[in-house]
Amino acid sequence: MLGVEQVVGVEQVVENSGFCPCCRSETVFRADTAWLRDHYLCSRCGSIPRHRHLQTVLDLRFPHWEHQIVHESSPHLDFIARYAVRYSASQYFDDVPRGRFRGGVRSENIEDLTFDDESIDLFITQDVLEHVFHPEIAIAEIHRVLRPGGAHVFTAPKHKDLLTTVQRARLRDDGSVEHLLEPEYHGNPIGDRSLVTYDYGYDFEQLLSAWSGVSVEAVHTLDRGRGLDAEYNEVFIIAKPGPRSILPVREITDLVVSRAVTAKSDARRLAGRARRSARRRIHDRRS
């Protein structure tokens, strides 16, 4: 059912059909609570609004991003990995040396990355920056490893009711944590929870620009046809000046990239190619 909303007690239920950028399928989006950020789900893949918005930004703003060198820090789902053919990922393991692996997963600290300068086209983080103790160092490090024309594409909660960013916790010289506010935790893809170190406010983009040395773009999209509607759903882009490094499609072999706008034409073209190939085989046998 398209565009159905109703009130059940004090809870708002949302259900609408559309196209999911994460699984690239026609689907139904549903939420059983008014807090859409974590509960407005794709019925096919389980993605939530920030996953879909980041994927939408990649699709619309970075043509052929699937063929670039992509690194994702602290992913908890495979929506980027399933399409990027030159993909790598890392998690923060405090007991594994940086650059080493645990269970096939690379250990990295975005405040002190082991990647070479200018080695990555797209660096992806989703709700990571609010958990680091030194975001200014993390942003500078990510910018260092970007190729000219590359970009850091990411999500992070930006609080509309805060004029200035608030630090919630910091590290003491001895490595212990000093809580400046009541501790708050979010989920962690490799553990029970992650401490929130910053509440970013209205000045977030200004801070990001100062830390990276370049301008920052915040993308806002409201489009329930793609399941894009929620609080804290901005996608931020920090691009490194220079030409974009995109691997030409003709250099990619044995790859099929499904997109909604080309699915039907691709299917027809492939079917036609198969028919022609079959006719040639029959002709060759008869000859």
C-alpha positions as CSV (number, residue, x, y, z in Angstrom):
1,M,0.0,0.0,0.0
2,L,1.4,3.4,-1.0
3,G,1.8,6.3,1.4
4,V,-0.3,4.8,4.3
5,E,0.1,6.4,7.7
6,Q,-2.1,5.9,10.7
7,V,-2.0,6.5,14.4
8,V,-2.1,3.5,16.7
9,G,-2.2,4.8,20.3
10,V,0.7,7.1,20.4
11,E,2.7,5.2,17.8
12,Q,2.8,6.2,14.1
13,V,2.9,3.3,11.6
14,V,4.4,4.0,8.2
15,E,4.1,1.7,5.2
16,N,4.8,2.5,1.6
17,S,6.2,0.8,-1.5
18,G,9.3,2.0,-3.3
19,F,12.7,1.1,-4.6
20,C,15.5,0.3,-2.1
21,P,19.0,1.6,-3.0
22,C,20.7,-1.0,-0.8
23,C,19.2,-4.2,-2.3
24,R,18.3,-2.5,-5.6
25,S,14.9,-4.0,-5.5
26,E,11.3,-3.0,-5.5
27,T,10.1,-3.3,-1.9
28,V,7.9,-2.2,0.9
29,F,9.2,0.1,3.6
30,R,7.7,-0.2,7.1
31,A,8.1,1.4,10.5
32,D,6.1,0.4,13.6
33,T,7.3,3.4,15.6
34,A,7.7,7.1,15.0
35,W,11.5,6.8,15.4
36,L,12.2,6.2,11.7
37,R,15.9,6.4,12.0
38,D,16.2,2.8,13.4
39,H,12.8,1.3,12.5
40,Y,11.9,2.4,8.9
41,L,13.0,-0.9,7.4
42,C,13.2,-2.3,3.9
43,S,11.1,-5.5,4.0
44,R,13.6,-7.2,1.7
45,C,17.1,-6.4,3.1
46,G,16.4,-4.8,6.5
47,S,18.2,-1.6,5.6
48,I,17.4,1.6,7.6
49,P,17.3,5.2,6.2
50,R,20.9,6.2,6.8
51,H,22.1,3.1,4.9
52,R,19.8,3.9,2.0
53,H,20.7,7.6,1.9
54,L,24.4,6.9,1.8
55,Q,23.9,4.4,-1.0
56,T,21.7,6.9,-2.8
57,V,24.4,9.6,-2.6
58,L,27.0,7.2,-3.9
59,D,24.8,6.2,-6.8
60,L,23.8,9.8,-7.8
61,R,27.0,11.7,-7.0
62,F,29.8,9.1,-7.8
63,P,29.0,7.4,-11.1
64,H,30.6,4.0,-11.3
65,W,31.7,4.1,-7.7
66,E,31.5,0.3,-7.6
67,H,34.7,0.2,-9.7
68,Q,36.7,2.5,-7.4
69,I,39.0,1.6,-4.5
70,V,36.6,1.7,-1.6
71,H,37.4,1.3,2.1
72,E,34.7,1.1,4.8
73,S,35.5,1.6,8.4
74,S,33.5,-0.4,11.0
75,P,30.7,-1.8,8.7
76,H,28.0,-3.9,10.2
77,L,26.2,-4.8,7.0
78,D,27.4,-5.7,3.5
79,F,25.4,-3.2,1.4
80,I,28.6,-1.5,0.1
81,A,30.6,-4.7,-0.1
82,R,28.1,-6.5,-2.3
83,Y,28.6,-4.0,-5.1
84,A,32.1,-2.6,-4.8
85,V,34.6,-4.8,-6.7
86,R,37.7,-3.2,-5.1
87,Y,36.4,-3.2,-1.6
88,S,38.1,-3.5,1.8
89,A,36.9,-3.1,5.3
90,S,38.3,-2.7,8.8
91,Q,37.2,-2.7,12.4
92,Y,38.7,-1.2,15.5
93,F,40.3,-4.0,17.6
94,D,42.0,-2.5,20.6
95,D,44.1,-5.7,21.1
96,V,45.1,-6.3,17.5
97,P,48.0,-4.3,16.0
98,R,46.9,-1.9,13.3
99,G,47.2,-3.4,9.8
100,R,47.0,-7.0,11.1
101,F,44.0,-9.3,10.8
102,R,41.7,-11.1,13.1
103,G,39.4,-13.7,11.5
104,G,40.1,-12.2,8.1
105,V,39.1,-8.7,9.3
106,R,41.7,-5.9,9.2
107,S,42.4,-3.9,12.4
108,E,42.6,-0.1,11.9
109,N,42.2,3.0,14.0
110,I,40.9,5.9,11.9
111,E,43.0,8.2,14.1
112,D,46.2,6.4,12.9
113,L,45.6,4.6,9.7
114,T,48.2,2.3,8.1
115,F,47.2,3.0,4.5
116,D,49.6,4.8,2.2
117,D,49.0,8.4,1.2
118,E,46.5,8.9,-1.6
119,S,45.6,5.2,-1.9
120,I,41.8,5.2,-1.6
121,D,39.1,6.6,-3.8
122,L,36.2,6.5,-1.4
123,F,36.4,6.2,2.4
124,I,33.0,5.2,4.0
125,T,32.1,5.6,7.6
126,Q,28.6,5.2,9.0
127,D,27.9,6.6,12.5
128,V,31.6,6.3,13.5
129,L,32.8,9.8,14.2
130,E,30.6,10.3,17.3
131,H,32.6,7.5,18.9
132,V,36.2,8.7,18.4
133,F,38.1,10.7,21.0
134,H,40.0,12.9,18.5
135,P,37.7,13.4,15.5
136,E,40.0,16.2,14.2
137,I,42.8,13.6,13.8
138,A,40.5,11.0,12.3
139,I,39.2,13.5,9.6
140,A,42.8,14.5,8.8
141,E,43.9,10.9,8.6
142,I,41.1,9.9,6.2
143,H,41.8,13.0,4.1
144,R,45.5,11.9,3.9
145,V,44.7,8.5,2.4
146,L,42.3,9.8,-0.2
147,R,43.4,10.0,-3.7
148,P,43.0,13.4,-5.5
149,G,39.4,13.6,-6.5
150,G,38.5,11.0,-3.8
151,A,36.0,11.6,-1.1
152,H,35.1,10.7,2.5
153,V,31.3,9.9,2.4
154,F,29.8,9.4,5.8
155,T,26.9,9.7,8.3
156,A,27.0,11.0,11.8
157,P,24.2,12.3,14.1
158,K,24.0,16.1,13.9
159,H,21.8,17.4,16.7
160,K,19.4,20.2,15.6
161,D,19.0,21.5,19.1
162,L,22.7,22.1,19.7
163,L,24.3,25.3,18.4
164,T,27.8,24.1,19.3
165,T,29.3,20.6,19.5
166,V,29.5,19.1,22.9
167,Q,32.3,16.7,24.0
168,R,30.9,14.0,26.2
169,A,34.1,12.1,27.1
170,R,37.9,12.4,26.7
171,L,41.0,10.4,27.3
172,R,43.2,11.2,30.2
173,D,47.0,11.0,29.8
174,D,47.1,7.6,31.4
175,G,44.6,6.2,28.8
176,S,41.6,6.1,31.1
177,V,38.3,7.7,30.1
178,E,37.0,10.9,31.7
179,H,33.3,11.3,31.4
180,L,32.2,14.9,31.0
181,L,28.5,14.0,30.7
182,E,26.4,11.0,31.7
183,P,27.8,8.1,29.6
184,E,25.8,7.2,26.5
185,Y,26.4,4.2,24.3
186,H,25.4,3.0,20.9
187,G,25.6,-0.4,19.3
188,N,28.9,-1.9,18.1
189,P,29.3,-4.2,15.1
190,I,32.0,-6.3,16.9
191,G,31.0,-5.8,20.6
192,D,28.3,-4.9,23.0
193,R,28.4,-1.1,22.7
194,S,30.5,2.0,21.9
195,L,30.8,5.1,24.0
196,V,29.5,8.3,22.5
197,T,32.3,10.9,22.8
198,Y,30.7,13.8,20.9
199,D,27.3,15.3,20.3
200,Y,27.7,17.2,17.1
201,G,25.8,20.4,16.7
202,Y,25.0,23.2,14.2
203,D,28.7,23.9,13.8
204,F,29.5,20.4,12.7
205,E,30.3,21.3,9.0
206,Q,32.4,24.2,10.1
207,L,34.5,21.9,12.3
208,L,34.8,19.3,9.6
209,S,36.0,22.0,7.2
210,A,38.6,23.2,9.7
211,W,39.8,19.7,10.3
212,S,40.1,18.7,6.7
213,G,41.1,22.0,5.1
214,V,38.4,21.8,2.4
215,S,34.7,22.6,2.1
216,V,32.1,20.1,3.3
217,E,28.8,19.2,1.7
218,A,25.8,18.0,3.7
219,V,23.2,16.2,1.6
220,H,19.5,16.3,2.8
221,T,17.0,14.1,1.0
222,L,13.3,13.4,1.8
223,D,12.0,10.7,-0.5
224,R,9.9,7.9,0.9
225,G,9.9,6.3,-2.6
226,R,13.5,5.3,-1.7
227,G,12.8,5.0,2.0
228,L,14.6,8.2,2.9
229,D,12.9,9.8,5.8
230,A,14.4,10.1,9.3
231,E,16.0,12.2,11.9
232,Y,19.8,12.6,11.7
233,N,19.8,11.3,8.2
234,E,22.3,13.7,6.6
235,V,25.1,12.3,4.4
236,F,28.3,14.4,4.5
237,I,30.9,14.6,1.7
238,I,34.4,15.7,2.1
239,A,36.0,15.7,-1.3
240,K,39.8,15.9,-1.9
241,P,40.5,18.4,-4.8
242,G,41.6,16.8,-8.1
243,P,40.2,14.7,-10.9
244,R,38.2,11.6,-9.8
245,S,39.9,8.3,-10.3
246,I,37.3,6.0,-11.8
247,L,38.3,2.7,-13.3
248,P,36.7,2.6,-16.9
249,V,33.9,0.1,-17.2
250,R,35.6,-1.5,-20.2
251,E,38.4,-2.7,-17.9
252,I,36.1,-4.6,-15.7
253,T,35.4,-8.1,-16.9
254,D,32.7,-10.6,-15.9
255,L,30.8,-8.0,-13.9
256,V,27.1,-7.3,-14.0
257,V,25.9,-4.2,-12.0
258,S,22.2,-4.1,-11.4
259,R,20.5,-0.7,-11.4
260,A,16.8,0.1,-11.4
261,V,17.0,2.5,-14.3
262,T,18.7,0.0,-16.6
263,A,17.4,-3.3,-15.4
264,K,14.9,-3.8,-18.2
265,S,17.1,-2.6,-21.0
266,D,20.0,-4.8,-19.7
267,A,17.7,-7.8,-19.5
268,R,16.5,-7.2,-23.1
269,R,20.1,-6.7,-24.4
270,L,21.4,-9.8,-22.6
271,A,18.4,-11.9,-23.9
272,G,19.1,-10.7,-27.4
273,R,22.7,-11.5,-27.1
274,A,21.8,-15.0,-25.9
275,R,19.4,-15.6,-28.8
276,R,22.1,-14.5,-31.3
277,S,24.7,-16.7,-29.7
278,A,22.3,-19.7,-29.7
279,R,21.5,-19.1,-33.4
280,R,25.2,-18.9,-34.2
281,R,25.8,-22.2,-32.4
282,I,23.0,-23.9,-34.3
283,H,24.3,-22.5,-37.6
284,D,27.8,-23.7,-36.8
285,R,26.5,-27.3,-36.0
286,R,24.6,-27.4,-39.3
287,S,27.6,-26.1,-41.2
